[in-house]
Amino acid sequence: VLDYSFFGGSQWQRAKVEDVIQEWTWYANISFRRSNDNNARATLRIAFDPSKGSWSYVGNTAKSCAGPAPTINLGWIADTNSLTKKERGVILHEFGHVLGLMHEHESPARSGVLRLKEREIIQYYTETQGWDEATVRKQVLDVYSKESVSNYSQFDPTSIMM
């Protein structure tokens, strides 16, 4: 059971998250329990700061983040009563990180299957996220070494973690 708390966000944003995260209970032996809002002791502390993009700590690393700092930011979730396909994907992706999943495009199994256009990717993330080249390489381009990940499967280009 993972406790979560909201730090900000509208009723619509919160409802979207609460609806979408339930999908993970279909695939993993996991459940989510809402804690009081602004609960700095909740394992998962969800913010909605649009200036900080969308991100999440991976797996148990969230436990090392002292409250009340967020462990998840869903800055791309709009304050509307309709859930878009993109928003659903963002929520599922970030909660995949919560469950310990890493980016599929950085899998050691991608070698020979996926080739990335480095210059275009660096330019894109520099312009849209304000990242420097080193950050783009770390977050998108670099492949995990086989020694650093003990469990991975065949590359899946349709994974929500792609």
PyMOL commands that set and color helices and strands:
alter all, ss='L'
color gray80, all
select helices_A, chain A and resi 11-27+50-52+59-64+85-98+104-106+108-110+118-129+133-141
alter helices_A, ss='H'
color red, helices_A
select strands_A, chain A and resi 2-7+32-34+44-47+54-56+72-74
alter strands_A, ss='S'
color yellow, strands_A
deselect
rebuild
show_as cartoon
